[in-house]
Amino acid sequence: MVVRGSDILQRASRLTPVRSSDHFDVVVAGGGASGLMAAVSAARLGARVAVVESSGCFGGTGTTGMVAQWLGFYNGETCAVGGLPMEFAERVIARGGSKGFENYVLAEATARPLHLKRLPFNPEIAKLVADELVLESGVSALVHARISGARREGDRVSAVQVETSGGRLEVEASCVVDASGDAVVARHAGAPMKGPAPGEQRMGMSLVFRLSHVDVARFRALTRQEKRAIALEGIAGGELFWDVLSVSPVGQSDAICLMSHLDGLDSLDPNDLTKAEFIGRYQVGRIYAFLKRRMPGFATCELAGIASHIGVRESVRLVGDYWLTEQDVIEATPFADSIALGCGPLDVHEEDGKLRLLMPSQPFEIPVRTMTCAQVKNLLVTGRAISASREANGAIRHQATAMALGQAAGHLAAHAADFEWDLRSVPPKIIQDGLAAARALPSRAHLSAATAAG
């Protein structure tokens, strides 16, 4: 059921408070793309759910990060993500927040562009729809709240500590879904983790910005060669920092630009993260001035907004019951416990801003074991911190894939109540059947069946 107007106000006024020592069936750490889906899907299955989000809204990378294009719904012309993520997308479209899916050339100004299908959207409309999903489902929510610790008892996380504007809360949970992106709960709980070693290369960060009064049609009319020549000119002059000219249209004359790139900084180092925000805004200022002066279609543009949080591609990942590899992605390894399909592209950022782009030949399966580990039985990790190599992570961190993983995590968490909250004991078929009933596509077999059914 979709609610509007006064119903939203009434539901917001009746949000169940989250207090210290409260107990929930499921606590979701992070309300980004994956956490939002996990919280809503678990609540729709009857679980008592609380979601804790550090910003003031839900949607994560697509809203606070302003990466206003959903990739990962399609592999070529094959749509492999349905269910709640597609419902979210369709509701954004229905609210006028997008004109729908479009064919797009990713990294057009680079030496190796990639043709794919994306959904550009207005992040402000996505915020409104995300609120509706949370309020309709009955999820309890805290925003402007940050997970600061976890209480572990034996092989279980029994509670998480949350820093709020009113002080610290300790919230108890039968199951915890870590959708923080940086595996915050998993790290506090002592789950095994892997990330770049000190001094080792990690994927660069980017700060996204929004311009108004852009003639997007004029920009798109440029040939790829013209765009590349201008990009290389900007890089040579120290006014562009990457040869990716990513532009997502919003409304009639706004454009959201993903063009900054910062290498050599660790997002888990608070001093590096602080530097990244300053350097990112410096880059935005330089890029904006260059586009306005040099790029056709941008002559009258104005800087309308800068994302409130820099975009992080790589920090740490769970070492779970299965380690997803690049080979699994490229060769589409079949898994009996597949709970989500990834579409790609494989998008790996190497040193000096070099970009490796590759679209897998078909949707690839992601097993539930990438979200669980033996050491903490009631902990799930979803989103970009699942158990995967950095190359495989480059293929699964796209927002539609993160949302598909989140819906699967919500189903698994809700069903774990019947198995004494031991997530590894839940038969994969239970999750798969539940996801299929919710119009999701947990495996290639389900995708084939849905395609055959029309």
N, C-alpha and C positions, 0 to 999 in steps of 0.2 A: 504494500500500500504506500502510495506517495502522499506526503503531507505537505501543506503549504500554509503561508500566512499565519493566522492566529494559532493554528494547531502547532506550528513550530515554536511560537512564543510560549505556549502552554507547556509543551514538552521540555523546553529549555528551562523553564521555571521549576519544573518538577524533576530535574536531573537528580538522581540519587547521589547524595554526598559521599565522598571518599574520605574516611577518617582513619586515624591511626588505630591499629589492631583490628580493623575490618578484615573479613575473610571473603575472598572471591574464589570461584571455581578457577577462573583464568585471569591472570594479569598480563596485559600486553604492554611491553616496554617499547614505546615509539609508535606514533600515529601517522607515519609516512605511508607510502603506497602499499607496502606489504602489511604493516601493522593495522592500518585501517581495515583492510580486507579480513585479516585474522580476527579482529575484534567483532566486526559486524557478522561474519559468518558463524562464529562460535555462539554469539548471542541469538542469532536466528535459530540455532539448534537447541536453544533452551538453557545454555550455560549462563551463569552469573559472571559478567565480564567487567573488568575495569581496564581502561587504556590510559597510559601516562605519556604525555607529549611535551617536549621541552619548549616548543614554540607556541604561538597562540592559535594555531589552526591545524587541520589535518591535511594530508596529501604529500607532505615531505618535499622531495626533489621537484615535484611538479607545481608546488605552490610556494613554499618558502624559498626553494631553490630556483624557482621560475624557469625550470626546464620544461617549457610548455609545449612539448611534443611527445606523445606516447609512441614509443617504438616497442616492438616485440609482440604485437597482436598477430602479425602476418609474417609468414615465411614465403616470399614471392607472392603468389596470389592465394595462398592457403591460409585461412584464418584458423589459428590453433589455440587461441585463448578465448574462452566464452565465460559463462557463469557470471559471478558478481563483478569481475573487472569489466566485462562488456556491458553489464547493466549500468555501471558507473559512467562509462563512456557514452552510452546512449542517452543517459539523463543529462549529461553535460551538453550534448548536441541539442536535446529537446529544450534546454533552457537558453539556447542561443549562444552557447559558449564555444561552439565549433561548427564548421560547415561539413564535417565528416572526414573520413579517411581520404588520403590523396597519395598519388605517386610522387616520389621525391628522390632527388639525387643527393645522397649524404656525402658531405665533404667534397662538394663539387669542385672547389678551387684547388684541391690537392692533386697529387700525381695519380692517385688511384681512387676515384670516386666510386660510390656504390648505389645502385638503384634499389629502392625499397618502398614500402608503404608505411605512412605514419598518420597520426591524428594530431594536428596542431589544435591547441585550445587556449581559451582565456583562463589563466590560473585563478582569477577572482571568482569566476563562475564555478570552477572546480571546488573552491573552498565552500561555496554555498551548498553544492550537492553533497560534499563530504559531511557537512553538518547534518543534512537531512538523513543520510544513511545512519549516522551515529544515533540521532534522536529517535528515529523510527525503530531501531533495533533494541532500544532499551539499554544500551551500553552505558555504564558509569564512566565519566571522563574527568581527567585533570589535565589542563593545559598550563603552560608556563611552569611546568614541574619537571624535575630532572631526577632520574635514577642515580643514586649515589652509593648504593651498596646492596648486598644480598646476604641473607642469613641462610646458611647451608647446614642441614642436619643430616648427617650420614650421606646417602646418595640422592638427597632431595634438596631443592630450594624451597624453604618454607615461608620466606617473606622477602620483600624488597624494601629498601630504604629510599624515600623520595624527598628531595629538597623542594619546598614550596615557598610562596611568598609569606606564608604564616609560620614557617618553621619545618622541621623534619617530621615526616610520617613514616611509620612502618606498616606496610600493608601485607597481609598474609594471603597465600595463594596455594591452591592444590596443584596448579600447573602454571608455568610461566612461559610466555612466548616472547623471545627476544627479537624484536624488529627494529632495534636501535640503529642498525647500520654498522656500528662499531662494536657490536657484541658486548655491550656494557654489562648486562647481567651475567652472561656466560663467563666473562673475565673475572667478575667479582666472585662467582661461584666456583672458580677453579677449573672450569672446563678446559680441555686442551685446545690451544690456539696456534695459528701460524700467520705470520705476516713478514714483510720485508725486514731483514736484519739491519742493524744500524749501518748507515752508509750505503745500503743496497738501493737500487733504483725502485721507485714506486711510481704508480701512474699519477700524472699531474692533476691538479685541481683547476676548476674554472669558476669564475664569477659571472653570472648571467645578468643582462640588463635589458631594459625596455625603452624603445624610442617611439615617439609619436611623430605624425606628419611625414610618414615614409611612403614613397611611391613604390610599393612592393612589385607591382607589375613591371615597372621600368627596370628595377633591379633584376627581376627574373628574365627579362628579355635579353640581358647580356649573354653572350656566349660563354662557355666554360673557359675558353682561352682568355677572353677579356677579364673575367673574374680572377683567374689565376695570375695574370700579369699585374693587376692592381694589388692583389694580396702579396705577391712577392715584393712589389715596390714598398708597400707598407712595412713589411718585415725588415727590409733593407734599411729603411729610415727609422726603425725603432718605434714605429707607431702601431704596428700590429705584432702579435706575439705568437702567431700560429697561422697556418695557411687554410684553416677551416673557416669558411664564411657561412655559418649556420644562421638562417633567418626564418623565424616562424611568424606568419601573419596573425594578427589579432584584430578583429573588427575590420573597419574600412581603411585605416591608415596607420595602425601601430605595428611594430615589429619587435619580436623578442629575439635577442642576439646572443648566441653562445660563441664567443670569439676570444675570450681571455684564456690564458694557459700559464700555470705556475708549476715549475718543476723543482724537485729537491727539497720539498717541505713535508714534514710528518704531521698529519692531521691529529694524531694522538698526543703530540707534544703541544701543550697549551701555548707556549711561546711561538712555536712555528705557526699554529693556527691563527694566532693574533697577527703575526706578520702577513699571513696569507690574505687576510681581509684588507689590510692596508695596501698591500701590493696589488691585490685584485682591483680595488677601487682606482688606484693609480692607472692601471692598465685600461680600465673602462673609460676613464677620462681621455686617455690618448687615442683609444680606438674610436670613441665618439667624434672627436675632433677630426680625425683622419677621414672617417666615413662622410662626415658633413662636407668636408672640403673636396674629397676626391671620388667618392663612389656615386655613380649615377643612381638617382632615385632617393638620395639621402640629403640633397642640398638644403632642404628646409626642415630637417629633422630636429627634434628636441629630446633631450634626455629626460625620460618620464619616470624611470624607476630603476633601482638596483636591487637585486635579490638580497634578502635579509641574511642569507647564510651562503657561504661559498660552497660549491659543489665538490664533494669528495668521491673519488672513484675507488680508492683502495686504502684500507687500513689493516684490519686483521680479519681472519676467517676461522671458523670452527674446524677442528680436526675431528670429524664425526665418524659415524659407522661406515660411511663410504666417502671416498675422495673423488669427486667428479673431475675428469681430466679433459684436456683439449681433444684427445682422441675420442672420448665419449661424445663430445659435441659434434665433431666433424664426421664421425662414422655413424652417428645416431645409434649408439649402443642401446639394445633393448633391456629394460628392467622390469621384472615381475612386480616390483613395488613402486612403479612410476606414479607420481601424483600431480605432475604438472608438465606441460610441454614448453620448451624454449624455442624461440624462432630465430634468434640472432638479431643483428649480426654479431660476430665475434669482433670485439672492438678493444684493442689493446694499445695503450699509450706507452710508447717506449721513450728512451732518453731524447732530449732536445726537441720534444714535441712531435716526434715521428709517430705516425698513426698506422697501425696494422688493422685493416678492415677485411672481413671475409664473411660472406653469407653461407651458412651451412646448406647443403643440398636439400634438406628436409627438416621438419621440426624434430628436435631431439628430446629424449625423455630425461626427467630429473627424478631420481629415486627418493623416497621418503627418508632413507638413511643418511642423506646429506644434511638433514635437519636435526638429527638425534646423536647422542653419544652415550657410551656405557657408563661414564662417570656420574652423570646427573640425569636420573631417570625421568624426571618430570619437567625437563627443560627442552624447549624447541627453539632453534634459531632459524629465522627466515629472512629473506631479502639478500642483500649483497654479501652478508657475512656467513652464508651457508658453507658447508665443507666442499671446497672446490679449489683447484689450482688457479693461479692468477690469470691464465689464459682462458680457462673455463669461466672464471668470474667475469671476464670481459664479454661473455656471451649471455650471462644470466642476470646481470645487474640492470638491464633495461626495465622500465617501469611496468610494462604489461606482464613481463615474466615475474617480477617481484610481486605483483598483485595476484597472479595465479598461485605462486608459492604461499602467499598470505592466506588466500582462501583455503588452500589445502591444510595449512597450519591450524586454522580455526576449526576445521572439521576434525582433525586429529585430536586437538585439545578437548573439544566437546565430547568426543567418543571415549576419551581416556578415562572418564568417570566410571565406565563399566569395567575397567581393567585396573582398578586401584591406582589410577593416575600414573601407571607405568607406560609411558608413550611407546616404548619399544615392543610392548606386548600386544598392541592393537593390530589386528590383521589388516594388511594393506587393502584387501578387497572391501572391507567395510568403508574405508576412506574413499576408495575409488567409486564404489556404488553410490555413496552419498554425494560425491562431487558430480557424478554423471546425472543424478536426479536433480541437481541444482544447475544443470545445463553447462557445467564445466567440462573440460576435456583433459582428463588426467593422464591419458596415454595415447599412443598412435592408434591402438585398436579402437578406442573410444572415438577418436577423430574419424577413422574409417567408417565406423558404424553411423556416426552423425552425418557424414557426407553421403553415405548410401541412402539414409532415410530422407535426405533432402532438407 
